[in-house]
Amino acid sequence: MKFGDVIVAVASLAVVDILVLSVLALALVPLNSYWGLNGAAILSILVSGLIIGYVFAGGIQEESRIKTIGQIVLLTTALLIVVVIISYAAVGPYFIATVNDRLRNMYNTSSWTDTDWFANEMMVLTVQTAVNVVIALVFNFIGLYLGSMRKPSAKTKE
């Protein structure tokens, strides 16, 4: 696949992921808001990878399948990192308040300084971002690999 085709695959993956996430979130979030949303996000990454792998199977199998899938996965993960960091701006205060509440319940935080709070908040945000990256890498790769296993028709190869 040419780099332009990889960009189109990543853009398509992002759109399909948003659509699949919307449907899965409607179904799973009422069951449990925290795990429902996280489960919907993980499943949407896998399902959108399967769909895009199937649609772009001909292009993925042109050259090295692993190399092409790797390019799509890495570019998609870079996009996800940007989205996750931007989302912290939107939900950051709520997320940090939840983290701080949990820290207060687990530890005696009466002697913590502002630096202690800041360090713990940054650690939680870093770990959360790293977990999102690992999940995106693994489930995108699995979805794209499985989705691209179909044999492209002769018409698609031309």
ChimeraX attribute file (.defattr): number of C-alpha atoms within 10 A of each C-alpha:
attribute: neighborCount
match mode: 1-to-1
recipient: residues
	/A:1	20
	/A:2	11
	/A:3	11
	/A:4	9
	/A:5	14
	/A:6	21
	/A:7	16
	/A:8	13
	/A:9	24
	/A:10	22
	/A:11	16
	/A:12	18
	/A:13	25
	/A:14	19
	/A:15	13
	/A:16	19
	/A:17	22
	/A:18	16
	/A:19	14
	/A:20	19
	/A:21	24
	/A:22	15
	/A:23	13
	/A:24	19
	/A:25	21
	/A:26	13
	/A:27	13
	/A:28	18
	/A:29	16
	/A:30	11
	/A:31	12
	/A:32	11
	/A:33	12
	/A:34	11
	/A:35	12
	/A:36	18
	/A:37	21
	/A:38	16
	/A:39	17
	/A:40	21
	/A:41	22
	/A:42	18
	/A:43	19
	/A:44	25
	/A:45	27
	/A:46	24
	/A:47	23
	/A:48	26
	/A:49	33
	/A:50	23
	/A:51	20
	/A:52	23
	/A:53	28
	/A:54	21
	/A:55	18
	/A:56	22
	/A:57	24
	/A:58	23
	/A:59	21
	/A:60	27
	/A:61	20
	/A:62	13
	/A:63	12
	/A:64	12
	/A:65	19
	/A:66	14
	/A:67	13
	/A:68	20
	/A:69	24
	/A:70	17
	/A:71	17
	/A:72	28
	/A:73	25
	/A:74	18
	/A:75	17
	/A:76	22
	/A:77	20
	/A:78	15
	/A:79	14
	/A:80	17
	/A:81	17
	/A:82	11
	/A:83	11
	/A:84	17
	/A:85	14
	/A:86	12
	/A:87	11
	/A:88	15
	/A:89	9
	/A:90	11
	/A:91	10
	/A:92	14
	/A:93	11
	/A:94	11
	/A:95	15
	/A:96	19
	/A:97	12
	/A:98	12
	/A:99	16
	/A:100	16
	/A:101	11
	/A:102	11
	/A:103	15
	/A:104	12
	/A:105	10
	/A:106	9
	/A:107	8
	/A:108	9
	/A:109	13
	/A:110	7
	/A:111	7
	/A:112	9
	/A:113	10
	/A:114	9
	/A:115	9
	/A:116	12
	/A:117	15
	/A:118	12
	/A:119	12
	/A:120	16
	/A:121	18
	/A:122	13
	/A:123	12
	/A:124	15
	/A:125	19
	/A:126	13
	/A:127	12
	/A:128	12
	/A:129	18
	/A:130	13
	/A:131	12
	/A:132	17
	/A:133	18
	/A:134	12
	/A:135	17
	/A:136	24
	/A:137	19
	/A:138	13
	/A:139	21
	/A:140	30
	/A:141	23
	/A:142	20
	/A:143	23
	/A:144	32
	/A:145	22
	/A:146	17
	/A:147	21
	/A:148	25
	/A:149	16
	/A:150	15
	/A:151	11
	/A:152	18
	/A:153	10
	/A:154	8
	/A:155	7
	/A:156	11
	/A:157	11
	/A:158	6
